[in-house]
């Protein structure tokens, strides 16, 4: 099945992200790249080192009208992302090494 084309209003996104030249942590740059790439759903569980990604997404995505969910654990985060992707969203999560291990069953399900 082909991925549907995502139409991104870059002028609106850039009005939220601000200047093109920034000095940012890698986690914040990850959030910027995801939004510029069309991410319109984020679900995550705050765990180092992914907390900064979730914080950046929580600060930026609602300003664009996109949902950000803090889930109860890594398993629920991935389940929400899978559901959003099945519904047509470009969804993402962020986690740690042990968190990724917890997500393996959901990854197999997807």
Beta strands, then each sheet from edge to edge (+ up, - down):
strand 1: 41-44
strand 2: 67-70
strand 3: 91-92
sheet 1: 2+ 1+ 3+
end
